[in-house]
Amino acid sequence: MADTNWPNPDRPGVPMFPERDACHVTIGPFDTAPTVLLWFATEGTYLFGKVIMTPKDLEDGRISYLGPVLSPAQIAEMLAGERERCAQATEKEKPTMEDALRSQCMNSAFHAISRAAANIRNLGDAP
């Protein structure tokens, strides 16, 4: 059975963002602290000290994936992307300009949704 702590339970041992070289944090059943593994995307392998491991080495379910090590810039980029997806989802609810011109209620909805989407986009970086 696949360890559901891995980002894709159908691909145990494969980290988030497998197309990028990055550090990832895991923990084993007998570990007292998390372990950082360096992922090499082109090789599809991890480096731990001097030990090279493949996703297959980690798929037995004993090692749990905790997540990628992200820089502040990467976190800001992910947050900006999420804000944009939220703003776009909000805007899908906006009435058409034609409907807004025909009805005061639709006009209010049009402007309220436009403001909501703008506010989402302008949330800025996480505190």
DRENPA-3360 file (N, C-alpha, C; in nm, 2 decimals, always signed):
BEGIN
1 = MADTNWPN = +0.08/-0.12/+0.00/+0.00/+0.00/+0.00/+0.09/+0.12/+0.00 ~ +0.05/+0.22/-0.08/+0.13/+0.34/-0.09/+0.12/+0.43/+0.03 ~ +0.23/+0.50/+0.07/+0.23/+0.59/+0.18/+0.16/+0.72/+0.13 ~ +0.05/+0.75/+0.19/-0.03/+0.87/+0.15/+0.04/+1.00/+0.19 ~ +0.15/+1.00/+0.26/+0.22/+1.12/+0.29/+0.30/+1.18/+0.17 ~ +0.32/+1.09/+0.07/+0.39/+1.14/-0.05/+0.29/+1.22/-0.13 ~ +0.34/+1.33/-0.20/+0.25/+1.42/-0.27/+0.16/+1.35/-0.36 ~ +0.20/+1.24/-0.43/+0.12/+1.16/-0.52/+0.12/+1.02/-0.47;
9 = PDRPGVPM = +0.02/+0.97/-0.40/+0.02/+0.84/-0.34/+0.05/+0.73/-0.44 ~ +0.02/+0.76/-0.57/+0.04/+0.66/-0.68/+0.19/+0.66/-0.72 ~ +0.27/+0.76/-0.66/+0.41/+0.76/-0.70/+0.49/+0.78/-0.57 ~ +0.48/+0.69/-0.47/+0.56/+0.70/-0.35/+0.71/+0.71/-0.38 ~ +0.77/+0.80/-0.30/+0.91/+0.82/-0.32/+0.95/+0.94/-0.41 ~ +0.85/+0.99/-0.48/+0.87/+1.10/-0.57/+0.82/+1.23/-0.50 ~ +0.91/+1.33/-0.49/+0.88/+1.45/-0.41/+0.79/+1.54/-0.49 ~ +0.74/+1.65/-0.42/+0.67/+1.76/-0.48/+0.77/+1.82/-0.58;
17 = FPERDACH = +0.72/+1.88/-0.69/+0.80/+1.95/-0.79/+0.92/+1.86/-0.83 ~ +0.89/+1.74/-0.88/+1.00/+1.65/-0.92/+1.08/+1.70/-1.04 ~ +1.03/+1.80/-1.10/+1.11/+1.85/-1.22/+1.22/+1.95/-1.17 ~ +1.22/+1.98/-1.04/+1.32/+2.08/-0.99/+1.42/+2.02/-0.90 ~ +1.55/+2.05/-0.91/+1.65/+2.01/-0.81/+1.61/+2.09/-0.68 ~ +1.60/+2.02/-0.57/+1.56/+2.08/-0.44/+1.59/+1.99/-0.32 ~ +1.58/+2.05/-0.21/+1.59/+1.98/-0.08/+1.45/+1.94/-0.04 ~ +1.43/+1.82/+0.02/+1.30/+1.77/+0.07/+1.32/+1.71/+0.21;
25 = VTIGPFDT = +1.22/+1.73/+0.29/+1.23/+1.68/+0.43/+1.15/+1.55/+0.44 ~ +1.21/+1.45/+0.50/+1.14/+1.33/+0.53/+1.17/+1.29/+0.67 ~ +1.09/+1.19/+0.72/+1.12/+1.13/+0.85/+1.09/+0.98/+0.85 ~ +1.18/+0.91/+0.91/+1.16/+0.76/+0.92/+1.10/+0.73/+1.06 ~ +1.06/+0.60/+1.07/+0.99/+0.56/+1.19/+1.08/+0.56/+1.32 ~ +1.21/+0.55/+1.30/+1.30/+0.55/+1.41/+1.38/+0.68/+1.42 ~ +1.35/+0.78/+1.34/+1.42/+0.91/+1.34/+1.37/+0.99/+1.45 ~ +1.47/+1.06/+1.52/+1.43/+1.15/+1.62/+1.42/+1.30/+1.57;
33 = APTVLLWF = +1.46/+1.32/+1.45/+1.45/+1.45/+1.38/+1.43/+1.42/+1.23 ~ +1.37/+1.52/+1.16/+1.35/+1.51/+1.02/+1.49/+1.50/+0.95 ~ +1.48/+1.44/+0.83/+1.60/+1.43/+0.75/+1.58/+1.51/+0.62 ~ +1.69/+1.58/+0.58/+1.68/+1.65/+0.45/+1.75/+1.57/+0.34 ~ +1.68/+1.55/+0.23/+1.74/+1.48/+0.12/+1.75/+1.58/+0.00 ~ +1.85/+1.57/-0.07/+1.87/+1.66/-0.19/+1.82/+1.58/-0.31 ~ +1.72/+1.63/-0.39/+1.67/+1.57/-0.50/+1.73/+1.62/-0.63 ~ +1.78/+1.54/-0.72/+1.84/+1.57/-0.85/+1.73/+1.53/-0.95;
41 = ATEGTYLF = +1.67/+1.63/-1.01/+1.56/+1.61/-1.10/+1.60/+1.53/-1.23 ~ +1.71/+1.57/-1.29/+1.75/+1.50/-1.41/+1.78/+1.35/-1.39 ~ +1.84/+1.32/-1.27/+1.87/+1.18/-1.25/+1.76/+1.11/-1.18 ~ +1.66/+1.18/-1.12/+1.56/+1.12/-1.05/+1.61/+1.04/-0.92 ~ +1.70/+1.10/-0.86/+1.76/+1.04/-0.74/+1.78/+1.14/-0.62 ~ +1.79/+1.09/-0.50/+1.82/+1.17/-0.38/+1.96/+1.15/-0.34 ~ +2.01/+1.25/-0.27/+2.14/+1.23/-0.21/+2.13/+1.26/-0.06 ~ +2.17/+1.17/+0.02/+2.17/+1.18/+0.16/+2.31/+1.15/+0.21;
49 = GKVIMTPK = +2.38/+1.26/+0.25/+2.53/+1.24/+0.28/+2.60/+1.19/+0.15 ~ +2.65/+1.07/+0.16/+2.72/+1.01/+0.04/+2.63/+0.90/-0.02 ~ +2.51/+0.88/+0.03/+2.42/+0.78/-0.02/+2.33/+0.83/-0.12 ~ +2.32/+0.76/-0.24/+2.23/+0.79/-0.34/+2.11/+0.70/-0.33 ~ +1.99/+0.76/-0.34/+1.87/+0.68/-0.33/+1.78/+0.71/-0.44 ~ +1.69/+0.62/-0.48/+1.59/+0.64/-0.58/+1.46/+0.64/-0.51 ~ +1.35/+0.69/-0.58/+1.22/+0.68/-0.52/+1.18/+0.54/-0.48 ~ +1.23/+0.44/-0.56/+1.20/+0.30/-0.53/+1.25/+0.27/-0.39;
57 = DLEDGRIS = +1.36/+0.32/-0.35/+1.42/+0.30/-0.22/+1.33/+0.35/-0.10 ~ +1.24/+0.44/-0.14/+1.16/+0.51/-0.03/+1.01/+0.47/-0.04 ~ +0.98/+0.38/-0.13/+0.84/+0.35/-0.15/+0.78/+0.24/-0.06 ~ +0.86/+0.19/+0.03/+0.81/+0.08/+0.11/+0.72/+0.13/+0.22 ~ +0.70/+0.26/+0.24/+0.61/+0.31/+0.34/+0.67/+0.35/+0.47 ~ +0.80/+0.31/+0.49/+0.86/+0.34/+0.62/+0.90/+0.49/+0.63 ~ +0.93/+0.55/+0.52/+0.97/+0.69/+0.52/+0.85/+0.78/+0.48 ~ +0.83/+0.88/+0.57/+0.72/+0.97/+0.54/+0.77/+1.10/+0.48;
65 = YLGPVLSP = +0.70/+1.15/+0.39/+0.74/+1.28/+0.32/+0.68/+1.39/+0.40 ~ +0.76/+1.49/+0.44/+0.71/+1.61/+0.51/+0.69/+1.73/+0.42 ~ +0.78/+1.74/+0.32/+0.76/+1.85/+0.22/+0.89/+1.91/+0.17 ~ +0.88/+2.00/+0.07/+1.00/+2.06/+0.01/+1.05/+2.17/+0.10 ~ +1.17/+2.20/+0.09/+1.23/+2.31/+0.15/+1.22/+2.43/+0.05 ~ +1.14/+2.53/+0.09/+1.12/+2.64/+0.00/+1.18/+2.77/+0.05 ~ +1.23/+2.85/-0.05/+1.29/+2.98/-0.02/+1.17/+3.08/+0.00 ~ +1.20/+3.19/+0.07/+1.09/+3.29/+0.08/+1.04/+3.34/-0.06;
73 = AQIAEMLA = +1.13/+3.34/-0.16/+1.08/+3.38/-0.29/+0.99/+3.28/-0.35 ~ +1.02/+3.15/-0.33/+0.94/+3.04/-0.38/+0.80/+3.04/-0.31 ~ +0.80/+3.07/-0.18/+0.67/+3.08/-0.11/+0.59/+3.19/-0.16 ~ +0.65/+3.31/-0.18/+0.58/+3.43/-0.23/+0.53/+3.40/-0.37 ~ +0.60/+3.33/-0.45/+0.55/+3.29/-0.59/+0.43/+3.20/-0.58 ~ +0.44/+3.11/-0.49/+0.32/+3.01/-0.48/+0.20/+3.09/-0.42 ~ +0.22/+3.18/-0.33/+0.11/+3.25/-0.27/+0.05/+3.34/-0.38 ~ +0.13/+3.41/-0.46/+0.08/+3.49/-0.57/+0.00/+3.41/-0.67;
81 = GERERCAQ = +0.05/+3.30/-0.70/-0.03/+3.21/-0.79/-0.16/+3.17/-0.73 ~ -0.16/+3.14/-0.61/-0.29/+3.10/-0.54/-0.38/+3.21/-0.53 ~ -0.33/+3.33/-0.50/-0.42/+3.45/-0.50/-0.48/+3.47/-0.64 ~ -0.40/+3.46/-0.74/-0.45/+3.48/-0.88/-0.56/+3.38/-0.91 ~ -0.54/+3.25/-0.88/-0.64/+3.15/-0.90/-0.77/+3.18/-0.82 ~ -0.76/+3.23/-0.70/-0.88/+3.27/-0.62/-0.95/+3.39/-0.69 ~ -0.87/+3.49/-0.73/-0.93/+3.60/-0.80/-1.00/+3.56/-0.93 ~ -0.94/+3.47/-1.00/-1.01/+3.43/-1.13/-1.14/+3.35/-1.10;
89 = ATEKEKPT = -1.13/+3.27/-0.99/-1.25/+3.19/-0.95/-1.36/+3.29/-0.91 ~ -1.33/+3.39/-0.84/-1.42/+3.50/-0.80/-1.48/+3.56/-0.92 ~ -1.40/+3.60/-1.01/-1.45/+3.67/-1.13/-1.54/+3.59/-1.22 ~ -1.53/+3.46/-1.21/-1.63/+3.37/-1.28/-1.77/+3.39/-1.24 ~ -1.79/+3.45/-1.12/-1.92/+3.47/-1.07/-1.98/+3.61/-1.11 ~ -1.89/+3.69/-1.17/-1.93/+3.83/-1.20/-2.03/+3.83/-1.32 ~ -2.14/+3.91/-1.31/-2.23/+3.92/-1.42/-2.17/+3.99/-1.53 ~ -2.22/+3.97/-1.65/-2.17/+4.04/-1.77/-2.19/+4.19/-1.75;
97 = MEDALRSQ = -2.12/+4.27/-1.83/-2.13/+4.42/-1.83/-2.27/+4.45/-1.88 ~ -2.32/+4.38/-1.98/-2.46/+4.40/-2.03/-2.56/+4.38/-1.92 ~ -2.55/+4.27/-1.84/-2.64/+4.25/-1.73/-2.63/+4.36/-1.63 ~ -2.51/+4.40/-1.60/-2.49/+4.50/-1.50/-2.55/+4.63/-1.54 ~ -2.56/+4.66/-1.67/-2.62/+4.79/-1.71/-2.77/+4.78/-1.71 ~ -2.83/+4.66/-1.71/-2.97/+4.65/-1.71/-3.03/+4.65/-1.58 ~ -2.96/+4.61/-1.47/-3.02/+4.59/-1.34/-2.93/+4.65/-1.23 ~ -2.99/+4.72/-1.14/-2.91/+4.78/-1.03/-2.85/+4.67/-0.95;
105 = CMNSAFHA = -2.93/+4.57/-0.92/-2.88/+4.45/-0.84/-2.76/+4.39/-0.91 ~ -2.76/+4.37/-1.04/-2.65/+4.31/-1.11/-2.54/+4.40/-1.12 ~ -2.57/+4.53/-1.12/-2.46/+4.63/-1.13/-2.38/+4.63/-0.99 ~ -2.46/+4.62/-0.88/-2.39/+4.61/-0.75/-2.31/+4.48/-0.74 ~ -2.36/+4.37/-0.79/-2.29/+4.24/-0.79/-2.16/+4.25/-0.87 ~ -2.17/+4.32/-0.99/-2.06/+4.33/-1.08/-1.95/+4.41/-1.01 ~ -1.98/+4.52/-0.95/-1.88/+4.60/-0.88/-1.82/+4.53/-0.75 ~ -1.91/+4.47/-0.68/-1.87/+4.40/-0.56/-1.77/+4.29/-0.59;
113 = ISRAAANI = -1.80/+4.21/-0.69/-1.71/+4.10/-0.73/-1.58/+4.15/-0.79 ~ -1.59/+4.26/-0.87/-1.47/+4.32/-0.92/-1.38/+4.37/-0.81 ~ -1.44/+4.43/-0.70/-1.36/+4.48/-0.59/-1.30/+4.36/-0.51 ~ -1.38/+4.25/-0.50/-1.33/+4.13/-0.42/-1.21/+4.07/-0.50 ~ -1.22/+4.06/-0.63/-1.11/+4.00/-0.70/-0.98/+4.09/-0.69 ~ -1.00/+4.22/-0.70/-0.89/+4.32/-0.69/-0.83/+4.31/-0.55 ~ -0.91/+4.30/-0.44/-0.86/+4.28/-0.31/-0.78/+4.16/-0.29 ~ -0.83/+4.05/-0.35/-0.75/+3.92/-0.34/-0.62/+3.94/-0.40;
121 = RNLGDAP = -0.61/+4.00/-0.52/-0.48/+4.01/-0.59/-0.39/+4.11/-0.51 ~ -0.44/+4.20/-0.43/-0.36/+4.29/-0.36/-0.33/+4.25/-0.22 ~ -0.35/+4.13/-0.18/-0.33/+4.09/-0.04/-0.18/+4.10/-0.01 ~ -0.09/+4.08/-0.10/+0.05/+4.10/-0.07/+0.11/+3.97/-0.01 ~ +0.23/+3.98/+0.03/+0.30/+3.87/+0.09/+0.24/+3.84/+0.23 ~ +0.26/+3.71/+0.26/+0.21/+3.67/+0.40/+0.29/+3.74/+0.50 ~ +0.22/+3.77/+0.61/+0.29/+3.85/+0.72/+0.40/+3.76/+0.79;
% end
